[in-house]
């Protein structure tokens, strides 16, 4: 029987903002690095919230990352010897991310992508849902509702904007449970901390 190459796969870590997606990505790639497995981490070039060349979690964990402007640029930047490919904020990549991740997996890479699965209106935020459907492993993370403390699967935008992408953190978004989530409110009162 002819071997088809090394075994690669795709893992998706998804959920709302503040659920620990980036933290989980950092944990997984750090474990690989500790085992001396060649790792590369990528992030979209437009995400400059915390750092241009780092993936940083809301809990301040960070790891060096290479910013790229497209899925094609990501594919070109992966070194031949790399075994684990980490991708943060996958929702900010183009639709080609799905085929790029599949090509990397066929080439024997272990691909881990973290990203939002729903946009602020509660709609599937492609390419993450499509990628999750084509991946071997999916981890759905939950946050804690900023309003009531229940498990939160939704990202509530609390600033008035019709743009799909508004970069921000606690100044622009809250995690919400099903009952507290209301995308029809364009701007919401911020809670006092």
C-alpha positions in Angstrom: 0.0 0.0 0.0 1.4 3.4 -1.0 1.7 6.0 1.8 0.1 9.3 1.1 2.5 11.3 3.2 2.6 12.5 6.8 -0.6 12.8 8.7 -1.8 16.3 9.0 -5.1 17.7 10.3 -7.0 20.8 11.1 -8.2 22.0 14.5 -10.6 24.9 15.0 -11.0 26.7 18.3 -14.1 28.9 18.0 -16.5 30.9 20.2 -17.4 34.5 21.1 -15.0 37.2 22.2 -13.5 36.7 25.7 -13.9 32.9 25.6 -10.2 32.2 25.6 -9.7 31.2 22.0 -6.3 32.9 21.6 -5.3 31.7 25.0 -6.1 28.1 23.9 -4.2 28.6 20.6 -1.2 29.9 22.6 -1.4 26.9 25.0 -1.4 24.4 22.1 1.5 25.9 20.2 3.5 26.3 23.4 3.1 22.6 24.1 4.4 21.8 20.7 7.4 24.2 21.1 8.2 22.6 24.5 8.4 19.3 22.6 10.8 20.8 20.1 8.2 20.5 17.3 8.8 23.2 14.6 5.9 25.8 14.9 4.9 28.9 13.0 2.1 31.2 14.2 0.3 33.7 11.9 -2.2 36.5 12.4 -4.1 38.8 10.1 -2.1 42.0 9.3 -5.1 44.2 10.1 -5.2 43.0 13.8 -3.0 45.5 15.5 -5.0 45.8 18.8 -2.3 44.5 21.2 0.8 44.0 19.0 1.8 43.9 15.4 4.0 40.7 15.7 2.3 38.9 18.6 -0.8 36.9 19.3 -2.0 38.3 22.6 -4.9 37.0 24.7 -7.2 39.2 26.8 -5.5 37.7 29.8 -2.1 39.0 28.5 -0.6 35.7 27.4 1.4 36.2 24.2 3.4 34.4 21.5 5.4 35.7 18.6 3.4 35.7 15.3 3.9 36.7 11.7 1.3 39.1 10.3 0.0 38.2 6.8 -2.5 40.0 4.6 -4.2 37.0 3.0 -4.6 33.2 3.1 -2.4 32.9 0.0 0.4 34.9 1.8 0.0 32.6 4.8 0.5 29.5 2.6 3.6 31.0 1.0 5.1 31.9 4.4 4.9 28.4 5.9 8.4 26.8 6.0 8.9 23.3 4.8 10.2 22.0 8.1 7.2 23.5 10.1 5.0 20.8 11.6 2.4 22.9 13.6 0.8 26.0 12.0 -1.2 28.3 14.3 -3.6 30.9 13.0 -5.3 33.5 15.2 -8.3 35.6 14.3 -9.2 33.3 11.4 -12.5 35.2 10.8 -10.4 38.1 9.4 -9.0 35.9 6.6 -10.5 35.5 3.2 -12.6 32.5 2.1 -9.4 30.8 0.8 -8.4 30.0 4.4 -10.4 26.8 4.1 -8.5 25.4 1.1 -5.2 26.7 2.4 -5.7 24.8 5.7 -6.7 21.7 3.8 -3.6 21.9 1.6 -1.4 22.3 4.7 -3.1 19.3 6.4 -2.6 17.2 3.2 1.1 18.2 3.3 1.4 16.8 6.8 0.9 20.0 8.8 -1.1 20.2 12.1 -3.1 23.3 11.6 -4.8 25.1 14.6 -7.1 28.0 13.8 -8.7 30.2 16.4 -11.6 32.6 15.5 -15.1 33.9 16.0 -17.8 31.5 14.7 -20.5 34.2 14.8 -20.5 37.9 14.0 -22.0 40.5 16.2 -25.4 39.9 14.6 -25.3 36.2 15.5 -24.7 35.1 11.9 -22.0 32.5 10.9 -18.7 34.4 10.5 -17.0 32.8 7.6 -14.6 31.3 7.0 -14.6 29.8 10.5 -17.9 27.8 10.3 -17.0 26.4 6.9 -13.5 25.5 8.2 -15.0 23.9 11.3 -17.2 21.7 9.1 -14.1 20.5 7.2 -11.8 20.0 10.2 -10.9 16.9 12.3 -11.2 18.7 15.7 -13.5 21.5 16.8 -13.4 23.1 20.2 -16.3 25.5 21.0 -15.3 27.8 23.8 -17.8 29.7 25.9 -17.3 33.0 27.7 -19.1 34.3 30.8 -22.0 36.7 30.2 -20.9 40.2 31.1 -24.5 40.9 32.2 -25.6 37.8 34.3 -22.7 35.4 34.5 -24.3 32.6 32.5 -22.4 30.7 29.8 -22.0 33.1 26.8 -21.9 32.0 23.2 -22.5 35.4 21.6 -20.5 38.6 21.1 -22.6 41.7 21.8 -21.3 44.9 20.1 -21.9 47.8 22.5 -20.9 50.7 20.2 -23.0 52.0 17.3 -21.6 50.9 13.9 -22.9 49.1 10.9 -19.4 47.9 9.9 -18.9 44.1 10.0 -15.4 44.5 11.5 -14.8 47.0 14.3 -11.6 46.2 16.1 -11.8 46.5 19.8 -12.1 44.7 23.1 -14.1 45.5 26.2 -14.5 49.1 24.9 -16.6 47.8 22.0 -17.8 44.3 22.8 -19.2 42.1 25.6 -19.8 38.4 25.8 -23.5 37.5 26.2 -25.6 34.5 27.0 -28.6 33.7 24.8 -31.1 35.7 27.0 -28.9 38.8 27.4 -27.8 39.0 23.8 -29.8 41.5 21.7 -28.3 42.5 18.4 -31.2 44.9 17.7 -29.8 47.5 20.2 -27.3 49.5 18.2 -25.5 51.0 21.3 -25.8 49.7 24.8 -25.1 51.0 28.2 -21.7 49.9 29.4 -21.6 48.2 32.8 -19.5 49.8 35.5 -16.6 47.6 36.6 
